[in-house]
């Protein structure tokens, strides 16, 4: 009873406090309307002033519309699994093969769970090389795997129609027929199409760009020509890309439109801070896009990617060594190289290479020693970056390393150990090199040293606050006069000139990429794409975190860039490069040119069982058009998944409980 | 594949951290945006380091300072200018707690939605809670003493009077050489940002600790021979008081009695009650943080503890915190957090922000507050004399703080009055004023008479 009394004693004053506040707030709101009107009549306002005020209000609304449409499309996206073939067992039923890399065993964490006593938890792996060859790998020493009655040694090729015996269970392996493939393609296309057409979003984005240009021209008249042409060219290229994809029936363009939005902000930031070099920035964006297209194209074939991995690992080291040897000391870090009047930051390119080399297909994951190669590469990178005193980039590499290592091994214990030793190493470094600690000592106390170590942070905060929700207007801020405003402090600049709403949307844009990837990789073909895309997105997200929180004194200021938004060529190139990995994981039908269509050969084979022949195409398509959300309709009956067994480790078991998040079906099995 | 795709949830966590951090930033921006905007490098509201626009007024609408494109004009009367120097501040920002510096964002018309840039640039009208006339009176009453006077409404938190001396006229600033004894600490608001030896006013905290910790303290008697040996030290008294009850001990402010009480309570407990009374914390007066008081109660020598308990030794108390403690005694526990901003309006009078009255945590228990208030009344009746405070229902405690370096003692008077229209708590501190009764109490009376007279009728 006393407790209740205390609670009322506690809550009542607070309630009355809140009520008082709300009352005052709405009272003021009511009075403000006649006040604003009378103010407008009493004071002289020029058309230009009114126009700029109007633009300040319209731009956040437009940005909100653009981001919502992208986000909605990303969240609603359906990416049903592709089917590549089946394993038939006369007794256990039919198991669909839905990836290029398929684990088969008794364990619940296998892709194909065969609930049979004599089969190991993880028995074997069925791997497709993306062109035409399938291989079967034996992953257990306790039991045999045989193809057409011949026991295999390690691995062996397997073809459609072959008989596979695992742990005494006979199965027949078959790739899907061309007919089923074509039905599947149509059905997946129907399900995975974006909910909105990209054209509407692009139109909104164009209006956004036009408004930005118009107010920038008012405030930077001496550079109006350069600003206008740059935006025009950028807009033209954007439309070219969108229309080409549109007529080529590619619809999943969300990541690119998001990047276009962020690049528009980048151009605007450049126009406001360094209008004389806006052409340079435009070229950087175009080169970035070209790099994106080239890398996406290269990623289409897993075979050639895997071949190039070692070379890229070497390239990562070479890039970092190059900046160590030829680098000039700029802002306390050795990471710039000047070649023929162009400044390059090789560590930015090394980020893309690091992921390219660090991601791995399942075939490599069988062997433990491969992880050690990756760990070696990673530690080389940390060391080189630490020598350059580029701690921001070193932190980005470290987080990316953790993400890749976790995805590859799933081993939390080892990773915790690595984290602990990294922290210990950091403590040692800070202890023996106190000048490094001194660089970060201002963290959290920027306002105590407004004109010294906290100079940039307090100015970022002050400028960001001055912008309010809608910003002071393009080109009307002052933060751009501060060093590194258009790179390290770019979030402050966005908030000042375009307002908090647009600043938050830029962050949300990067964060939404992670949600997108998280959903889309459910049906990725190879673990290489899964790992690469997740690592790339983690890198983008963490980099954003370091940039934004660093400039606002919530993290130490390390001088890393905001992906796509910060000015500069190397970081733009890296951002687009990282986006290519995201694109390559998006297996929605017709969504991405980075994903290759695989053609099926029409092969003659004897029917194994009568009930596995596909239904007539017409019936099947009826069901599709009715919009049934169920997974593939039964072309013969699939074997049911068994009850949960034991997993690989605790974390994976925990994640399995979260499976409902991943399924479009909402847990229905 | 299944395991690997499941593990991708890690990217989701990273994104969640990013979004949570961003949310934290937005919250901070909402709370602190106005003070961030006040950075003098912010050219949206400053030109050449001087605030471009804004008008400061007292609670009756008397203009204290106004800017027109960076040219600042001050109140007409030079007494008002001097009296409110530390409250108003100067455009150059040398007085860091001044309203012009601290509330620059509000003066310039910053708000969370529109930021710092508006169509019209005339700035906002910021009404302070102070009454210029009462402050004038306080400044005059302080005379040549360095010190501070604070009066606030313990029900609403409004600071009616806040004066700190030495001061100067911001309209005709003198050239002040460093180390000039006449201008010692002239840029510091002694009321908010300094701490001083509290003298016997601190006995009200020792008394609070004794009432809570020693159940039969009110029935005990104490003996005073003019001095008493505690630990290694001799506690001296102002006279030989003989046998005393607790109430009498407070009336005559007997050091011997309170030294013994402090010894009985102990250093740890004394510190606990000094903390409970809100002295060691800092109050945020609309974003201006007061200086926390400091004590040294962990000495091994009981003599040090005894001296600390009578308000001498290493005790240093912030005048504002002492005033708030008086408010808590008056209110029986909780009191209002002091506020200096009354309202902010657009030039036409439309309010742009909301200031709600905030209460402190309970600083004292209701029972102890009632007893202490009774004793404070008895101080006035039996010792100081009610005739010194005509027409006031006043409760108080004087203090005479001895500073080793200075010849004359510093004079304190802290307390409150009960009055329906003017529920005011006050503190007066006058350096070199001698005994509390002779100087500080006199100043307090002058200021309170003016404050009650000018109190708005309900």
Interface residues (C-beta under 8 A of the other chain):
Chain A: X13 X17 X20 X21 X24 X25 X28 X31 X32 X35 X38 X39 X43 X45 X49 X53 X99 X101 X102 X103 X109 X110 X111 X362 X399 X403 X406 X407 X408 X410 X450 X458 X459 X461 X462 X463 X464 X465 X466 X467 X468 X469 X470 X471 X472 X473 X476 X478 X499 X500 X504 X507 X508 X510 X511 X512 X514 X515 X517 X518 X521 X522 X524 X527 X530 X531 X534 X537 X538 X541 X542 X544 X545 X548 X549 X552 X554 X648 X651 X652 X655 X656 X658 X659 X661 X662
Chain B: X1 X2 X3 X4 X5 X6 X7 X8 X9 X10 X11 X12 X14 X15 X17 X18 X19 X21 X22 X24 X25 X26 X29 X32 X33 X34 X36 X37 X38 X39 X41 X42 X43 X44 X45 X105 X110 X111 X112 X113 X114 X115 X116 X117 X119 X120 X346 X348 X350 X351 X352 X354 X356 X359
